[in-house]
């Protein structure tokens, strides 16, 4: 009897313990919804409240940002197995593009800066139309009016497709009557629509180089007739008053105070080269005076009278007097300089043969180069020397 009682004391507790273990195991299995989870419970749940769920998603290697960080766990995961997560945007987001743009939403949209903020410049760099300058500020619908239902394909990148009305409306200059191309990019830049760059203008008249570069803003600055770009004006821009301009051109044959004549003499827009000066008056673009001057006033010292000229500032005394000593009719003044040196070269004192001694004819022709070969005293041309060319003893022997 005692043995039976003792056995009961042993069997009953064991049975109870087994039952409790089975119940605990069953309860544990039935209450844990996660059948496959590699993280410990405390990684998500807190001891204060089992429903207070906080999890550092960076531990998975997939960082959540902005709105995704606020999303409910079950929005992307299934409770039985959190490793099963669908990263396809269309699972959570309605594809308003109706699958016409593919499934790579992040190529245009970002969750970090907001779903509707798109990096237009980066997106367009992968296309055949980089969105630069003012185009980068446009909304997609400006060029892609079919959005969001239609795809983003654009059949043309020609500027006139968007700016045709601008082309038709502009009056300065009138693009239609002026025969302007409809290839907008030939003249306009994406970064700055105005001023336009008329690359073929410089062959007619340089406005992107030379002295007129940066001196204008609009075509109308020079082309005052908006209906005919062949008309131009030089006078309203430069502000050359007629009295001053007339004075500057005094003595220049063919000068008329009008724009067409300005262009004839100044086709490059620079200070004119009065080419007729050499033939009509005195060679300054050829001969010994070529490249020896920079401005008209160096010789024409009276700005009100171009017939007045000065040679003496470049050919001063006493050297000039000494050089001309003994020459009949010489005087130290500019008109006399021109009368003996009409081509600007060293004068031939042709009267030397008749008045003094034949050096331009006879046996001494072409046997000398400088006056100083015979006139060895530069301050006295009456002094001359024959013996340097006819030395002894041969002269004594000959005589």
C-alpha positions in Angstrom: 0.0 0.0 0.0 2.8 2.3 0.9 4.5 1.5 -2.3 1.4 2.4 -4.3 1.2 5.7 -2.5 4.8 6.5 -3.2 4.4 5.7 -6.8 1.5 8.1 -7.1 3.5 10.9 -5.5 6.1 10.3 -8.3 3.8 9.7 -11.3 1.3 12.5 -10.7 3.8 15.4 -10.6 5.5 14.0 -13.7 2.2 13.8 -15.5 1.3 17.3 -14.5 4.7 18.6 -15.6 4.3 16.9 -19.0 0.9 18.3 -19.5 2.1 21.8 -18.6 5.0 21.4 -21.0 2.7 20.3 -23.8 0.3 23.2 -23.0 3.1 25.7 -22.9 4.6 24.4 -26.2 1.2 24.5 -27.8 0.4 27.9 -26.5 3.8 29.2 -27.7 3.3 27.8 -31.1 -0.3 29.0 -31.5 0.5 32.6 -30.3 3.7 33.3 -32.4 2.6 34.3 -35.8 6.2 34.4 -37.2 7.0 31.0 -38.7 10.3 32.2 -40.2 12.1 35.1 -38.5 15.8 35.4 -38.0 15.7 38.3 -35.4 15.0 38.0 -31.7 11.6 39.2 -30.4 13.2 42.2 -28.6 14.5 43.6 -31.9 10.8 44.6 -32.7 8.8 44.3 -29.5 9.4 46.0 -26.2 8.7 44.7 -22.7 6.5 47.6 -21.9 4.0 46.8 -24.7 4.1 43.9 -27.0 2.2 46.0 -29.6 4.8 48.8 -29.5 6.8 47.7 -32.5 10.1 49.4 -33.4 12.6 47.9 -35.8 15.8 49.3 -37.2 15.3 48.4 -40.9 19.0 49.2 -41.7 19.8 45.8 -40.1 18.3 44.2 -43.2 20.6 46.1 -45.6 17.6 47.9 -47.1 17.4 51.4 -45.7 14.0 53.1 -45.6 13.6 56.8 -46.2 10.9 59.4 -45.9 7.5 58.0 -46.5 8.7 54.4 -46.7 10.0 54.7 -43.1 6.4 55.6 -42.0 4.8 52.7 -43.8 3.2 49.8 -41.9 5.3 46.6 -41.8 2.5 44.5 -43.3 2.3 46.9 -46.2 5.3 45.2 -47.7 5.8 42.0 -45.6 3.7 39.0 -44.7 3.6 38.2 -41.0 4.4 34.5 -41.3 7.7 35.2 -43.1 9.2 38.7 -43.1 11.9 37.7 -45.6 9.2 37.6 -48.2 9.0 41.3 -49.3 7.9 42.5 -52.7 10.0 45.4 -53.9 7.9 46.0 -57.0 6.6 49.6 -56.6 3.4 48.7 -58.4 2.4 46.4 -55.5 1.8 49.4 -53.3 1.5 52.2 -55.9 -0.9 52.5 -58.7 0.9 52.7 -62.0 -0.8 55.7 -63.5 1.5 55.2 -66.6 -0.3 51.9 -67.3 3.0 50.0 -67.6 4.1 52.2 -70.6 7.1 53.4 -68.8 8.4 50.1 -67.5 8.6 49.1 -63.8 11.7 51.1 -62.8 9.9 53.9 -61.0 13.1 55.1 -59.3 14.5 56.2 -62.7 12.3 59.2 -62.4 10.8 59.2 -58.9 12.5 59.3 -55.5 11.1 58.6 -52.1 13.8 60.7 -50.4 12.7 64.0 -51.8 9.1 63.3 -52.6 7.4 61.2 -55.2 6.6 64.1 -57.4 10.0 65.7 -57.4 12.0 64.5 -60.4 15.6 65.2 -61.5 14.7 66.3 -65.0 18.3 67.1 -66.0 19.6 63.6 -65.1 16.6 61.9 -66.7 17.1 63.8 -69.9 20.8 63.2 -70.1 19.9 59.6 -71.1 17.7 60.9 -73.9 18.4 62.7 -77.2 17.4 66.0 -75.8 19.4 67.1 -72.7 17.2 69.5 -70.6 19.6 72.5 -70.1 19.1 76.1 -69.3 15.5 77.3 -69.2 14.2 73.9 -70.4 15.3 72.4 -67.0 12.8 74.6 -65.3 9.8 73.4 -67.3 7.2 71.0 -66.0 7.0 67.7 -67.8 3.5 68.4 -69.2 4.9 71.5 -71.0 6.5 69.1 -73.6 4.7 65.9 -72.8 1.0 66.9 -72.7 -0.2 63.3 -72.7 1.1 62.6 -69.2 0.4 60.8 -67.1 -1.5 58.2 -69.1 0.6 58.5 -72.3 4.2 57.6 -72.5 7.0 60.1 -72.5 8.2 59.5 -76.0 8.6 62.7 -78.1 8.8 62.3 -81.8 10.8 65.4 -82.4 13.4 67.6 -80.6 13.0 70.5 -83.1 12.5 73.8 -81.2 10.0 75.1 -83.7 7.5 72.4 -82.6 7.2 74.2 -79.3 8.2 77.7 -80.4 6.4 78.0 -83.7 4.1 80.8 -82.4 7.2 82.7 -81.2 8.7 82.3 -84.7 5.5 83.7 -86.3 4.9 86.6 -83.8 8.4 88.1 -83.6 8.7 91.4 -85.5 12.3 92.5 -84.6 13.5 90.9 -86.8 10.5 89.5 -88.7 11.5 85.9 -89.1 9.2 85.2 -92.0 10.1 88.1 -94.3 13.7 87.8 -93.3 13.8 84.2 -94.4 15.1 82.9 -91.0 15.5 79.2 -90.5 13.1 77.3 -88.4 15.9 75.4 -86.7 15.8 77.6 -83.5 19.1 76.1 -82.2 21.0 77.6 -85.1 20.5 81.1 -83.6 19.2 80.7 -80.0 20.8 79.1 -77.0 19.1 77.0 -74.3 20.6 79.0 -71.5 19.7 82.4 -72.9 17.1 82.9 -75.6 18.3 86.5 -76.3 20.4 87.8 -77.8 20.3 85.4 -80.7 23.6 84.3 -82.2 23.5 84.9 -86.0 26.7 83.0 -86.8 26.7 84.0 -90.5 26.4 87.7 -89.7 30.1 88.4 -89.4 30.9 87.7 -93.1 28.5 90.6 -93.8 29.6 92.8 -90.9 31.4 91.6 -87.7 29.2 92.0 -84.7 30.5 89.0 -82.7 34.2 90.1 -83.1 36.1 93.4 -83.6 35.0 96.7 -82.2 31.2 96.0 -82.4 31.3 92.9 -80.2 29.2 93.4 -77.1 28.0 96.8 -78.3 24.5 95.8 -79.1 21.5 94.0 -77.5 18.9 93.7 -80.1 18.9 93.4 -83.9 16.8 96.6 -83.8 19.9 98.5 -82.5 21.1 98.7 -86.1 18.2 97.4 -88.1 15.7 100.0 -87.4 13.2 98.9 -90.1 11.6 95.8 -88.6 10.2 94.8 -92.0 13.5 94.8 -93.9 16.7 93.7 -92.4 18.6 95.0 -95.4 18.1 98.5 -93.9 20.6 99.5 -91.3 21.8 102.6 -89.5 25.2 103.4 -88.2 24.4 107.0 -87.2 21.9 106.4 -84.4 24.2 104.0 -82.5 27.6 105.6 -82.6 26.3 109.0 -81.9 28.7 110.6 -84.4 27.3 114.1 -84.8 27.5 115.2 -88.4 29.7 118.2 -87.7 32.4 116.0 -86.1 32.1 113.2 -88.7 32.2 115.7 -91.5 35.4 117.2 -90.0 37.0 113.8 -89.5 36.5 113.0 -93.2 37.4 116.3 -94.7 39.4 115.9 -97.9 38.3 112.2 -98.3 36.8 111.9 -101.7 33.4 110.3 -102.0 32.5 110.9 -98.3 28.8 111.3 -97.6 27.2 111.4 -94.2 24.9 108.3 -94.4 25.0 104.7 -93.3 25.5 103.1 -96.7 28.6 105.2 -97.3 29.9 104.4 -93.8 29.7 100.7 -94.7 31.4 101.1 -98.0 34.5 102.6 -96.4 34.3 100.6 -93.1 33.1 97.1 -94.1 34.7 95.6 -91.0 33.5 98.3 -88.6 37.0 99.4 -87.9 38.7 102.8 -88.6 38.8 103.1 -92.3 41.8 102.6 -94.4 41.5 105.5 -96.9 43.1 103.4 -99.7 42.8 106.3 -102.2 45.2 108.3 -100.0 48.2 106.7 -101.7 47.1 107.5 -105.2 45.4 110.9 -104.7 47.7 112.4 -102.1 50.6 110.6 -100.5 51.5 106.9 -100.0 50.9 106.0 -96.4 49.8 102.4 -96.9 52.9 101.6 -99.1 56.4 102.7 -99.4 58.6 104.1 -96.6 55.6 105.4 -94.6 53.7 102.1 -94.4 53.2 101.1 -90.8 54.9 104.2 -89.5 51.7 105.8 -88.2 48.6 104.9 -86.2 46.2 107.8 -86.4 45.4 110.5 -89.0 46.2 113.2 -86.4 49.9 112.3 -86.5 50.2 114.1 -89.8 47.0 116.1 -90.0 47.4 118.3 -87.0 44.4 120.5 -87.7 41.3 118.3 -87.1 39.1 120.9 -88.9 41.2 121.0 -92.0 42.6 117.8 -93.5 44.5 119.7 -96.2 46.9 120.8 -93.5 49.6 118.3 -92.9 52.9 118.2 -91.0 56.1 116.4 -91.9 58.4 118.2 -89.5 57.4 116.5 -86.3 58.9 113.3 -87.6 61.7 115.0 -89.6 63.0 117.7 -87.2 65.9 120.1 -87.3 68.8 120.5 -87.2 69.3 117.3 -89.1 67.0 118.1 -91.9 68.7 121.5 -92.7 72.1 119.8 -92.7 70.9 117.0 -95.0 69.6 119.6 -97.6 72.5 122.1 -97.4 73.3 123.5 -100.7 70.1 122.3 -102.4 68.5 125.2 -104.3 64.9 126.0 -103.2 65.1 124.1 -100.0 63.1 125.4 -97.0 62.2 123.7 -93.7 58.4 123.5 -94.2 56.0 120.7 -94.9 54.6 121.9 -98.3 58.2 122.0 -99.7 58.9 118.6 -98.3 55.9 117.2 -100.3 57.0 119.1 -103.5 60.4 117.4 -103.5 59.3 114.1 -101.9 55.9 113.4 -103.5 56.2 109.6 -102.9 57.7 109.9 -99.4 61.1 108.5 -100.4 64.4 110.2 -100.4 64.4 112.9 -103.0 66.5 113.0 -106.1 68.1 116.4 -106.4 67.8 116.4 -110.1 69.0 119.9 -110.5 72.4 118.6 -109.2 73.4 117.7 -112.8 72.7 121.1 -114.3 73.7 123.3 -111.4 76.7 121.5 -109.9 77.9 118.1 -111.2 76.3 115.2 -113.2 75.5 112.4 -110.8 72.2 111.2 -112.4 73.9 110.9 -115.8 77.3 110.4 -117.3 80.0 108.3 -115.8 78.9 108.8 -112.2 75.4 107.4 -112.8 74.6 104.5 -110.4 78.1 104.6 -108.9 76.9 106.1 -105.5 74.2 105.5 -102.9 74.4 108.3 -100.4 75.2 112.0 -100.6 77.8 111.4 -97.9 79.9 109.4 -100.2 81.0 112.6 -101.8 79.9 115.2 -99.3 81.8 114.0 -96.3 81.0 117.1 -94.1 77.3 116.8 -93.3 77.0 120.4 -92.1 78.4 121.9 -95.3 77.4 120.4 -98.6 79.7 122.8 -100.4 82.5 120.5 -99.2 83.0 117.5 -101.5 85.6 114.7 -101.9 86.6 112.9 -105.1 89.8 111.3 -103.8 88.1 108.5 -101.8 87.0 107.0 -105.1 90.0 108.1 -107.1 93.0 107.5 -104.8 96.7 107.7 -105.5 99.1 106.6 -106.9 96.8 105.8 -109.9 95.4 109.4 -110.2 99.0 110.9 -110.3 100.0 108.3 -112.9 97.0 109.0 -115.0 97.7 112.7 -115.0 
